[in-house]
Amino acid sequence: MATLRGMIKPALLPLELIRREPRKLHNILPGESVYIPLVHFAVKEDRTCFVDLEAELCDKRRSTVRVTKGPDGNFSVEIASDLTFKPGESLLLAKSRDMERLAPVSSITVVQADPD
């Protein structure tokens, strides 16, 4: 019995099924607003705030912050009113010895938390 292996051309995986590399914060365009996981937002002991440029973009959920890149390249952040932070206690700051991956936040807006 002859095999069909050599006679059949393999199917190509449709493009929509190919997993794309996740977008990161450093890739967003001026004027674009995105969400990043809360763990990629850092508050130093002096209360200055930073975002991780290597943060992968995600869908909105309770543990995210909304980040907008301004026309000047600066980042502004919206944070839900029910989230609190202890300055200086950030895993991101502890792990980020390379400050180049952190961008300062130019403004913060507190928004009403979504009802659960």
Phi and psi in degrees as a GROMACS rama.xvg file:
@    title "Ramachandran Plot"
@    xaxis  label "Phi"
@    yaxis  label "Psi"
@TYPE xy
-78.9978  143.931  ALA-2
-88.2668  148.615  THR-3
-93.0769  -6.39443  LEU-4
-52.0806  -44.3959  ARG-5
-76.8062  -12.591  GLY-6
-102.131  -16.4359  MET-7
-101.363  130.362  ILE-8
-82.5221  128.99  LYS-9
-64.6057  145.776  PRO-10
-73.0832  149.304  ALA-11
-95.4364  137.88  LEU-12
-66.8444  129.035  LEU-13
-58.9395  144.609  PRO-14
-56.2444  -37.0578  LEU-15
-67.8798  -12.4757  GLU-16
-97.1262  -0.657885  LEU-17
-85.5498  125.336  ILE-18
-69.7425  123.838  ARG-19
-91.6741  154.991  ARG-20
-63.7134  135.487  GLU-21
-65.5833  144.575  PRO-22
-73.9628  150.34  ARG-23
-120.498  161.986  LYS-24
-56.904  -37.432  LEU-25
-66.4718  -11.6623  HIS-26
-92.4821  -7.51068  ASN-27
-74.7393  155.061  ILE-28
-93.6862  155.607  LEU-29
-55.5055  135.541  PRO-30
90.2816  -10.7875  GLY-31
-84.9757  139.345  GLU-32
-115.324  134.262  SER-33
-140.967  173.102  VAL-34
-116.111  142.139  TYR-35
-129.953  153.399  ILE-36
-60.6498  144.037  PRO-37
-55.5711  -30.9506  LEU-38
-65.4614  -11.7388  VAL-39
-98.982  16.1562  HIS-40
-115.891  127.953  PHE-41
-125.517  142.074  ALA-42
-121.229  117.061  VAL-43
-76.5386  170.066  LYS-44
-57.7641  -31.1286  GLU-45
-85.3014  8.74536  ASP-46
77.0667  4.60089  ARG-47
-71.5546  146.429  THR-48
-118.877  148.333  CYS-49
-140.226  155.055  PHE-50
-119.795  151.433  VAL-51
-87.068  115.564  ASP-52
-64.8248  -18.9181  LEU-53
-90.4915  2.13317  GLU-54
-62.8187  134.296  ALA-55
-79.5956  135.7  GLU-56
-68.9807  148.758  LEU-57
-145.496  175.869  CYS-58
-78.4452  158.008  ASP-59
-65.8332  135.048  LYS-60
-157.132  178.759  ARG-61
-57.534  -38.5989  ARG-62
-97.8134  42.2597  SER-63
-128.692  162.142  THR-64
-123.598  147.188  VAL-65
-92.0418  129.243  ARG-66
-120.088  132.99  VAL-67
-121.659  133.351  THR-68
-94.9184  120.873  LYS-69
-76.3408  169.256  GLY-70
-62.4427  -22.3106  PRO-71
-88.0675  -0.0273254  ASP-72
89.9911  -4.76683  GLY-73
-78.939  155.979  ASN-74
-106.725  132.942  PHE-75
-115.324  151.062  SER-76
-129.082  141.801  VAL-77
-111.855  128.701  GLU-78
-126.022  135.822  ILE-79
-64.8912  142.886  ALA-80
-64.896  -17.3321  SER-81
-92.4365  4.13438  ASP-82
-96.4824  139.696  LEU-83
-130.262  159.234  THR-84
-135.904  150.7  PHE-85
-109.813  108.883  LYS-86
-51.8023  135.829  PRO-87
89.0266  -14.376  GLY-88
-103.767  79.3569  GLU-89
-131.987  125.216  SER-90
-60.9214  -34.1961  LEU-91
-61.5042  -44.8867  LEU-92
-66.5651  -37.8867  LEU-93
-65.8465  -36.7569  ALA-94
-86.8219  -25.0943  LYS-95
-90.7156  85.1281  SER-96
-74.5603  -24.1858  ARG-97
-92.2043  97.5849  ASP-98
-66.7597  -13.5758  MET-99
-65.9133  -23.0218  GLU-100
-83.8621  -6.24242  ARG-101
-103.841  135.09  LEU-102
-114.453  137.261  ALA-103
-67.4479  146.453  PRO-104
-90.5364  127.681  VAL-105
-85.3471  -25.7328  SER-106
-156.264  152.009  SER-107
-129.237  132.465  ILE-108
-117.982  129.191  THR-109
-90.3443  125.608  VAL-110
-114.681  154.662  VAL-111
-63.6585  134.688  GLN-112
-66.5933  144.448  ALA-113
-68.9904  138.421  ASP-114
-68.9597  140.309  PRO-115
